[in-house]
């Protein structure tokens, strides 16, 4: 393979350990470990005993620290609520999830059962690999009283990019693929992909989207696929192509470039996976004050963020108390109000909707399995970009 880089020693150690952990999991299962989830849950005890054990514990929450608004929410809203339960919550801000995974693996490799990572914000790939390797504490989510607030009919809350969570990680935040239009120019924006195709043909040059594999562009393509089915989706995108901005000969490289086109009035629709993006862009003077967010009636592609608990978490009882607080309707409502991201539980209309922020994100469309994303992106490059 051309340009193949040697695997660093640390990475080789990680890969070997993951393989060993996966092998251990298989051995345990063959020796009667098929009921490990239920037995793990039983070992945690009842909620009262968990709360009692948590009193006085310090919980380390490892998470990406690049969002100042989200950091403020954790520090000024979540931490005080957790402290009221007798638990200290410390946010460990990291640049990449792999930093936390490396710490977990190295401590497990050293035989530590008092790990420094108590909760960690992981993505689907991190979770799937860690699940296969046995890195996560099992079946702890069902013990949380506020887990009853999760909608059991919403598959996005129990599957992480196609991998069943099996109680090994808890949902705590949601993103929804949101569109924006300028109400000064459009009174009735398209709200289904069929309507969008008709609108594009009637208004040539006024719509575009970033080219996959850009995150936003890829999300747009996946939403069309999830709403219509793959073949019909690609047929529709092909019919729109020549009527897109710049006659479909080029595409914005990312969401920021699309937002610039929208802000300059060169296109009439913008899009983002962040439901708060309209408010942020209005405040920064990029979007007009008459910009409005909305979601498609045909369904909204939604991505749920999860917090996993390492199998060797040193303060796992405190971590459960903290997670239970984060799942409360009050804190979920505050997150929507402060950060602008949708809740994972029913907040009962507690948060107020504004001109620039939604509280109703429509019917969720479950994300495609992570392994399907590169294939879908490649098909777009072949059939649509040409």
N, C-alpha and C positions, 0 to 999 in steps of 0.2 A: 504494500500500500504506500503510495507516494506521501512524502512529508509526514510520515508517522513518527510521533515523538516518543522517546523512551518514557516509561512509566516511572515517576519518582519513587524512591524507596518508601516514603510515607504512604503514597497511594497504593503501592503493592501490598504493604502491610494491611491497609484498610480492606483491599479486595480479598486477601487471604482470610482475614478475620470474618468478613461477611460470609464467605464460603463455609468457614468452619461453623459459624453460628447457624447457617441454614442447614448444614448437615446435622448438627445437634438437634435442631427442631424436628427433623425427619426421624431421627432415632427416638426422640421422646414420644413422638406420635405413634411409632411402631410398638412402643412399650406401654401402650395404654394411655397416651397423652391426648387422646381425642377429646377428652372432657376438660382440657386445660383451661379453657376460657371460664367455664362455670366454677372450677375449683379456684382459679385466680380471683374471681369475684368473691367467693366465699371467704378467702383469706383476708380480704380487705375489711371484713366486719360490717356491722350496720352503720348507718349514718351518724348516730350519736357517738359511737366509739371513734369514728373517723374525725369528727369535730373535736372531740376531747384530745385525741393524739396530736391534732394540728395546732392546738393552742401553744403559742410561743415560737412556732417554727418560722424560718425565713425561707421564702420560695424564690428561686431564680427563674425568671422568664426570659429565655433567650429568643430574640427576634430581630429581624432587620430593623435598623434604627434610622433609616433615611427619610422618614416622614415625620416632620416636626409636629404636625397637628395630631397625628396618631400617638406620638410619644407623649405629648401633653395630656391626651386623654388617659393614657395608662398611668402617668405620674399623678395627675391631679384629680382623677375621677375613680379609676379602678383601684389604685393602691389604697386610698382612704377607705373605700368600701370594704376591701379585704382586711384592712387593719382593724375595722370595727368588729371583725370576727376573730380577732386575736392572732392574725397571721400577718407577717411582714412580706410584702411583695417587692422584689427588686428586679427592675428591667435591665437585662444585659443586652446592650445594643451591639449588633454584629453587622458586618458588611455583607456577609454571605452565609446562607444556611449551612453550607459545608463546614464552616468554622465550628458550629455547634455539633454537627454530626461527628467531626473529627474528635471533639472532646469526649463525646459519649463513647465512641468506639475505643479510644485510648484508655478510658477508665474501666470499661468492661474487660478489655484485654489485660489490664492490670489486676483484675479481680475485685474491683471496688464495688461495694453495695451501698455506697454513700455518695452517689454522683452529684456533681455540681449543677447539672442541668435538670431542672424539675419539670419544666414545660418548654416546648420549643415550637415555633411557627415553622411548619414544613410545607413543601409543595408536594404535588402528587407523586413525582418521581422519587423524592426523598422518602416519603411514607411507604411507597410500594417496596423499595429496596430494603428499607429497615424492617418492614413487616416480614418479608421473606427471610431476613436474617435473625428475627426474634429480638430486635432492638427495643420494642415498645412494650410497656406494661399492658396486660390484657384485660379487657372487659371491665374497665373502671368507670366508663362514662355512664353506664346504666345505674350506678350508685348515686349519681348526682340528682338531688330532688328536682332541680330546674331542667333536667333532661326531659321531664314530662311536658315541657313547653315546646319541644321540637315536634314538628308536624311529621308523623310517621308515614304519611302519604307523599312526602316530598323526597324523591330519591336523591336530590343533590346534597342532602344533609347526611347521608349514610354511605356515599360513594365518592371517592376522591379520584377523579379522572379515570373512572371505570373500575377502581379497586375498592371492594367493600371495606369499610372502616372497621367493622366488627368490634366496636367499642374501644378501639385502641387509640383513637384521637377524637377530639370533640370539635364540632363546628363553632366558630366564634365570630366570623365576619363573612360578609357576602359582597360580591361585585356583580353588577348587572350592566349588560351592554346597552348603553343609552345613546339616543340620537338627540340632536339639537337642530332647531330651525329658528329663523328670525321672523317673528310674527308681524314685523313691519312689511315684510315682502311676501310671506306665505300665510294664508289663513287656514288652510286645510292640508297639512303635510301628509304624504303617503304613510300608511300605518301597517301595511302588509307588503311582502316582497312582490306580489303581483301588482299591487298599486305602485310600488316603487318603479318597477320596470316600465309601466305605462307612463309614469311621470317623467322618467328619464327620456323616453322617446319624444314626449311632448315638450320637454325643456332641455334640448341638447346642450351639453357643455356645463350644466349646472350641478352635476353630481360626480363624485369620485370617491375612492377609498384607498388607503395605503396598500401597497403591494405586499402580499405575503412573501417571506415569513415574518414581516413586521407583526408585532403582537396584536395591534388593533386590526390590521388588515386580515390577518389570519382568523381573528375572532369574527369579523364580518362574514368571511367565507363560511366558517363553521356554523354560524347562525342560519345562513341561507340553507345549508345542507341539513341542519337539524329541523328546520321548519318545513322543508319541501321534500326531502329525500335527495340523495346525492345526484342522481342523473338529472332530475328535474332542476335542481339547483344550478348545475353547471350549464344546462341549456339556457336558463334564465340569465345567468351572468354573461353568457356569450351574446345573447340578443341585446343586452345593454351596452356592450363594449364600445361600439363605434359612436355612441351618443354620450359617452362620458366626457368629463373635462379633458381638454387637449385631444379630443377625438379618440381617447383611449390609447394614444400612442405612448403615454407615460403615466405613471402613478406617483402620488406622494410617497416619500420614503418612510414616513412615520406619522403618528398622530399629531405631533407638533406642526409638521408642514401642512397637514390637512386643516388644522385649526387656523393657521395663518391664511390659507386660501379662504376659509369661511369668514374670518375676521376682516379680510380685505374685500369681501363681497364677490369673490370669484366663483364660489359655489354656494349652494343654498342649504346644505345639510352637513353637519359635523357628527362625529361619533367618538365614543370612548367607553372603556370598561369601568371607568370611575364615574358613578352617578353624580358626583359633586363637581364634575369638570365644568359645567356651565357657570355655576356660581363662582368658581375660582377664576375662570377666564373673564367674566364680567367684572369682578373686583380688580383684576389686573389690567383692565382696559383693552383686552384683546377681542372680546365679543361685545356686540351691542347690548345695551340695557334691555332691548326687546327680544333677546335670545331666550328661548324656552326649551327645557328638556322634555323628552317624551320617549316612550318605549313602543315597540311594535305590538299590535293586537295579536299577531300570529304567534307570539311567544318571545320571551326574552332569554337570551343566552346568559346564564348565571354561573358564576364560579364561586365556590365556597372555600374560605380559608379555614384551616384546622390547626389546633394545637395538640401535639402528641406528647405523651409522657414516657420518658425512657424507662426501661425495665429496672434500672438501678437508681432511679430518682431518690435522692437522699431525704427529701421532705415531701413524699408523695401525698400524705394526708393533707398537708397545707396546700399543695398544688390542687387537690380536689376541691378544697374549700374555695380557693381563688377561682377555679374554673366555674364552680357553681355560681359564684357572684357574677362572673362575666356573662353567664347565660340568663341572668335575671332580666325581666322586661325593662326594669329601670335603667340598668347599665346599657342594655342593647338600644334603648331609646336615646340615651345620652350619646351613644356612639353615632347614631344617625344624625342627631342634632349638631354634634361637634365636628365629626369627621366627614359626614355626608355619605356614609356607606350604609347599605340596607342591613336590617336586622336578620338574624337567623331564627328568631322566635316571634310569636305574635305580640306586638307591642301595643295593640289595642288603640291605635291612633294617638298614642301619647305624644309622639313627636309631631311638630307642626310642619305642614307642607308650605313651601314658599314659591315665589315665581321661578326661582332658580334651582329648586331641589324637589325631588319626588319622594313620596312615601309609598306609593303603589307602583310596583315594578312588574306587574302583570304576571302571566303564567310562566313559570321557569321552564326553560329547555335544558335538559341535562347535558353536561359537557360530553363530547366524544371521548373515548378512551385515549390516553396520551399517545399511545403507539400509532393511532390513526392520523394524528395531526401532520407529521411529515409527509405522509402519503397524500393527504388532501391538498397540502400546500404545493406539492410537486404536480399534482393533477391540474391545479390552477395555472401553474407556470406553463404547462404543456398545452392545455386546451383553451385557456382564456388569454394569457399573455402571448402565447404562440412563439 
